[in-house]
Amino acid sequence: MAVPRVLRIFKVREQGNLEFWVSNAVIVLSTVLGVYLAAQAGYKTALDFETVRTERESYFMRRALLDELKDNLAQADEISKNMAENGWRFKNSDPEIFKLQSYVWETMKEQSTTFQIPSEVLTGVRRYYDKSGNYAKALAIGQGTAIEAASNWLKDTAALREKVLPVIEKDIAGLREKLVGRGIEVN
């Protein structure tokens, strides 16, 4: 029987070459399967790595925010208590002397992990920083509202300390536990 011209390219030898094509088909299928399985394993590894990296970055960002908040709360306490005890002393001063540190807070605006922080933390800190800026202006102007601003600032500082700090501390502890469970050491 004559083999059509087009099919001659598949002919390796004159007599049966079925074993050649079967072995090549097995090689091709095993290669495709191997590449697929390797890609799946690589994807899973890359995904796990990215998850751990993001959690680690988020942990340190939250720790930095907590440290910044504690420093700012101490500063606000000092200013407010000073006002309550000594009366008005800073009339016509620069509002910048009352300004809280906001480096971490401002940096967080550019981070992808910011919105992984519980919303009550973000909302509480945002509101506190906004009100604190207004209180600083009132203190610098030194009008009758300055004493009221100092008193309100003291109340808002206490509220942030009582309501928001425990939430962020609990969140940080949970994230730390998760990271340590994955074998990542964090302090």
C-alpha positions as a LaTeX table, in Angstrom:
\begin{tabular}{lrrr}
\hline
Residue & $x$ (\AA) & $y$ (\AA) & $z$ (\AA) \\
\hline
Met1 & 0.00 & 0.00 & 0.00 \\
Ala2 & 1.32 & 3.39 & $-0.92$ \\
Val3 & 1.68 & 5.99 & 1.82 \\
Pro4 & 0.32 & 9.41 & 0.79 \\
Arg5 & 3.06 & 11.99 & 0.29 \\
Val6 & 1.98 & 14.15 & 3.20 \\
Leu7 & 2.16 & 11.27 & 5.69 \\
Arg8 & 5.66 & 10.28 & 4.58 \\
Ile9 & 7.17 & 12.82 & 6.95 \\
Phe10 & 5.92 & 10.70 & 9.85 \\
Lys11 & 7.51 & 7.58 & 8.48 \\
Val12 & 10.79 & 6.84 & 10.24 \\
Arg13 & 11.51 & 3.48 & 8.67 \\
Glu14 & 9.96 & 1.26 & 6.11 \\
Gln15 & 8.24 & $-1.09$ & 8.54 \\
Gly16 & 6.05 & $-0.35$ & 11.58 \\
Asn17 & 7.07 & 2.62 & 13.67 \\
Leu18 & 4.22 & 2.59 & 16.20 \\
Glu19 & 6.58 & 2.21 & 19.17 \\
Phe20 & 8.46 & 5.35 & 18.05 \\
Trp21 & 5.31 & 7.47 & 18.07 \\
Val22 & 3.97 & 5.99 & 21.30 \\
Ser23 & 7.26 & 6.66 & 23.12 \\
Asn24 & 7.38 & 10.22 & 21.76 \\
Ala25 & 3.75 & 10.80 & 22.79 \\
Val26 & 4.57 & 9.57 & 26.31 \\
Ile27 & 7.60 & 11.88 & 26.46 \\
Val28 & 5.56 & 14.89 & 25.30 \\
Leu29 & 2.72 & 14.16 & 27.74 \\
Ser30 & 5.10 & 13.62 & 30.65 \\
Thr31 & 6.91 & 16.87 & 29.80 \\
Val32 & 3.65 & 18.80 & 29.68 \\
Leu33 & 2.49 & 17.23 & 32.95 \\
Gly34 & 5.87 & 17.92 & 34.59 \\
Val35 & 5.84 & 21.56 & 33.51 \\
Tyr36 & 2.27 & 21.94 & 34.74 \\
Leu37 & 3.06 & 20.42 & 38.15 \\
Ala38 & 6.24 & 22.48 & 38.49 \\
Ala39 & 4.33 & 25.65 & 37.61 \\
Gln40 & 1.66 & 24.82 & 40.20 \\
Ala41 & 4.29 & 24.20 & 42.89 \\
Gly42 & 6.15 & 27.39 & 41.93 \\
Tyr43 & 2.93 & 29.40 & 41.99 \\
Lys44 & 2.00 & 28.05 & 45.43 \\
Thr45 & 5.49 & 28.77 & 46.75 \\
Ala46 & 5.46 & 32.29 & 45.30 \\
Leu47 & 1.99 & 32.92 & 46.73 \\
Asp48 & 3.05 & 31.68 & 50.18 \\
Phe49 & 6.18 & 33.82 & 50.03 \\
Glu50 & 4.21 & 36.92 & 49.04 \\
Thr51 & 1.67 & 36.31 & 51.80 \\
Val52 & 4.38 & 35.99 & 54.45 \\
Arg53 & 6.24 & 39.03 & 53.11 \\
Thr54 & 3.07 & 41.12 & 53.19 \\
Glu55 & 2.17 & 39.96 & 56.70 \\
Arg56 & 5.70 & 40.73 & 57.91 \\
Glu57 & 5.64 & 44.23 & 56.39 \\
Ser58 & 2.18 & 44.81 & 57.83 \\
Tyr59 & 3.36 & 43.67 & 61.26 \\
Phe60 & 6.25 & 46.14 & 61.32 \\
Met61 & 4.09 & 48.95 & 59.96 \\
Arg62 & 1.54 & 48.36 & 62.71 \\
Arg63 & 4.27 & 48.27 & 65.34 \\
Ala64 & 5.63 & 51.57 & 64.04 \\
Leu65 & 2.14 & 53.10 & 64.10 \\
Leu66 & 1.63 & 51.90 & 67.66 \\
Asp67 & 4.96 & 53.42 & 68.74 \\
Glu68 & 4.11 & 56.71 & 67.01 \\
Leu69 & 0.69 & 56.76 & 68.67 \\
Lys70 & 2.16 & 56.14 & 72.12 \\
Asp71 & 4.65 & 58.98 & 71.62 \\
Asn72 & 1.90 & 61.30 & 70.41 \\
Leu73 & $-0.41$ & 60.37 & 73.26 \\
Ala74 & 2.35 & 61.16 & 75.75 \\
Gln75 & 2.98 & 64.51 & 74.04 \\
Ala76 & $-0.74$ & 65.37 & 73.98 \\
Asp77 & $-1.07$ & 64.41 & 77.65 \\
Glu78 & 1.83 & 66.65 & 78.55 \\
Ile79 & 0.47 & 69.64 & 76.62 \\
Ser80 & $-3.08$ & 69.20 & 77.90 \\
Lys81 & $-2.09$ & 68.65 & 81.51 \\
Asn82 & 0.27 & 71.61 & 81.35 \\
Met83 & $-2.62$ & 73.74 & 80.11 \\
Ala84 & $-4.98$ & 72.44 & 82.80 \\
Glu85 & $-2.47$ & 73.00 & 85.61 \\
Asn86 & $-0.72$ & 76.20 & 84.55 \\
Gly87 & $-3.34$ & 77.96 & 82.46 \\
Trp88 & $-2.69$ & 79.55 & 79.13 \\
Arg89 & 1.01 & 80.17 & 78.37 \\
Phe90 & 1.38 & 79.79 & 74.63 \\
Lys91 & $-0.75$ & 82.65 & 73.30 \\
Asn92 & 0.18 & 83.74 & 69.77 \\
Ser93 & 2.59 & 80.85 & 69.34 \\
Asp94 & 3.23 & 78.69 & 66.32 \\
Pro95 & 0.78 & 75.76 & 65.96 \\
Glu96 & 3.76 & 73.64 & 64.88 \\
Ile97 & 4.94 & 73.38 & 68.51 \\
Phe98 & 1.74 & 71.44 & 69.26 \\
Lys99 & 1.92 & 69.30 & 66.14 \\
Leu100 & 2.05 & 65.55 & 66.65 \\
Gln101 & 4.46 & 63.25 & 64.87 \\
Ser102 & 2.89 & 61.82 & 61.75 \\
Tyr103 & 5.73 & 60.27 & 59.76 \\
Val104 & 4.40 & 56.71 & 60.05 \\
Trp105 & 0.80 & 57.82 & 59.51 \\
Glu106 & 1.75 & 59.73 & 56.36 \\
Thr107 & 3.91 & 56.86 & 55.11 \\
Met108 & 1.04 & 54.44 & 55.57 \\
Lys109 & $-0.96$ & 56.34 & 52.97 \\
Glu110 & 1.40 & 54.97 & 50.31 \\
Gln111 & 1.45 & 51.36 & 51.54 \\
Ser112 & $-0.65$ & 48.56 & 50.11 \\
Thr113 & $-1.00$ & 46.87 & 53.50 \\
Thr114 & $-2.62$ & 49.87 & 55.22 \\
Phe115 & $-6.17$ & 48.68 & 54.62 \\
Gln116 & $-5.41$ & 45.33 & 56.23 \\
Ile117 & $-5.39$ & 47.18 & 59.55 \\
Pro118 & $-8.77$ & 46.98 & 61.33 \\
Ser119 & $-11.03$ & 49.84 & 60.32 \\
Glu120 & $-11.67$ & 50.98 & 63.88 \\
Val121 & $-7.93$ & 51.60 & 64.23 \\
Leu122 & $-7.66$ & 53.55 & 60.99 \\
Thr123 & $-10.80$ & 55.54 & 61.71 \\
Gly124 & $-9.84$ & 56.24 & 65.32 \\
Val125 & $-6.32$ & 57.39 & 64.43 \\
Arg126 & $-7.52$ & 59.48 & 61.47 \\
Arg127 & $-10.12$ & 61.25 & 63.62 \\
Tyr128 & $-7.68$ & 61.77 & 66.48 \\
Tyr129 & $-5.02$ & 63.28 & 64.21 \\
Asp130 & $-7.59$ & 65.53 & 62.54 \\
Lys131 & $-8.96$ & 66.79 & 65.86 \\
Ser132 & $-5.44$ & 67.18 & 67.26 \\
Gly133 & $-4.54$ & 69.49 & 64.39 \\
Asn134 & $-7.56$ & 71.64 & 65.20 \\
Tyr135 & $-6.71$ & 71.64 & 68.89 \\
Ala136 & $-3.15$ & 72.73 & 68.07 \\
Lys137 & $-4.51$ & 75.68 & 66.10 \\
Ala138 & $-6.82$ & 76.67 & 68.96 \\
Leu139 & $-3.97$ & 76.43 & 71.47 \\
Ala140 & $-1.71$ & 78.56 & 69.28 \\
Ile141 & $-4.35$ & 81.26 & 68.86 \\
Gly142 & $-4.79$ & 81.36 & 72.61 \\
Gln143 & $-8.36$ & 82.53 & 72.74 \\
Gly144 & $-10.89$ & 81.40 & 75.29 \\
Thr145 & $-11.31$ & 78.20 & 73.34 \\
Ala146 & $-7.71$ & 77.18 & 74.06 \\
Ile147 & $-8.50$ & 75.89 & 77.55 \\
Glu148 & $-11.51$ & 74.02 & 76.15 \\
Ala149 & $-9.37$ & 72.63 & 73.33 \\
Ala150 & $-6.78$ & 71.41 & 75.83 \\
Ser151 & $-9.50$ & 69.73 & 77.89 \\
Asn152 & $-11.06$ & 68.10 & 74.81 \\
Trp153 & $-7.65$ & 67.00 & 73.58 \\
Leu154 & $-7.04$ & 65.33 & 76.93 \\
Lys155 & $-10.41$ & 63.53 & 76.67 \\
Asp156 & $-9.78$ & 62.43 & 73.07 \\
Thr157 & $-6.31$ & 61.21 & 74.04 \\
Ala158 & $-7.77$ & 59.12 & 76.86 \\
Ala159 & $-10.46$ & 57.74 & 74.52 \\
Leu160 & $-7.87$ & 56.76 & 71.90 \\
Arg161 & $-5.76$ & 55.10 & 74.59 \\
Glu162 & $-8.76$ & 53.15 & 75.95 \\
Lys163 & $-10.53$ & 52.22 & 72.69 \\
Val164 & $-8.03$ & 52.11 & 69.84 \\
Leu165 & $-4.72$ & 51.07 & 71.41 \\
Pro166 & $-6.09$ & 47.76 & 72.74 \\
Val167 & $-7.46$ & 46.91 & 69.29 \\
Ile168 & $-4.17$ & 47.58 & 67.52 \\
Glu169 & $-2.21$ & 45.75 & 70.25 \\
Lys170 & $-4.48$ & 42.72 & 69.90 \\
Asp171 & $-4.18$ & 42.87 & 66.11 \\
Ile172 & $-0.37$ & 43.04 & 66.34 \\
Ala173 & $-0.30$ & 40.10 & 68.76 \\
Gly174 & $-2.45$ & 38.01 & 66.42 \\
Leu175 & $-0.27$ & 38.83 & 63.44 \\
Arg176 & 2.87 & 38.10 & 65.44 \\
Glu177 & 1.46 & 34.72 & 66.48 \\
Lys178 & 0.65 & 33.91 & 62.86 \\
Leu179 & 4.15 & 34.85 & 61.71 \\
Val180 & 5.87 & 32.90 & 64.50 \\
Gly181 & 3.68 & 29.92 & 63.58 \\
Arg182 & 5.12 & 30.12 & 60.07 \\
Gly183 & 8.65 & 30.20 & 61.43 \\
Ile184 & 9.22 & 33.95 & 60.95 \\
Glu185 & 10.86 & 35.59 & 63.95 \\
Val186 & 9.61 & 39.08 & 64.78 \\
Asn187 & 10.14 & 41.16 & 67.89 \\
\hline
\end{tabular}
